[in-house]
Amino acid sequence: MIRRLVLLLLMVAVPVLARDAKEDARIDALLGKIEALEGAKFIRNGTAHEAGEAADHLRMKLKRAGERVKTAEDFIDGLATKSSFSGKAYRIRFKDGSEKETGPWLHQQLKKIDDE
């Protein structure tokens, strides 16, 4: 009887813990913005990575973070702005050679996504 009650409670609790579908869509849109940056390099711990590699790395971090990331803002601020290993800020080197930290750029992109 107690096992059934625990199982029932877990079944009810899991959906409550899951990230909202709207937030998943916002995060997916951000990852799409990263992947779409032609000629850009993402600098992580001093090493340049292609856009697709950067997006894959952030997906891995998101998967590992699990339910700690509830919103797209959590994703940006908690995972996509700096290395959890070194603490160094992630940077984007654009096709024209200019560079910017990922945090402000991603917040800017999220605003555009939300305004669409």
Secondary structure, 3 states (H helix, E strand, C coil): CHHHHHHHHHHHHHHHHCCCHHHHHHHHHHHHHHHCCCCCEEEECCEEEEHHHHHHHHHHHHHHHHHHCCCHHHHHHHCCCECCCCCCECEEECCCCCEEEHHHHHHHHHHHHHHC
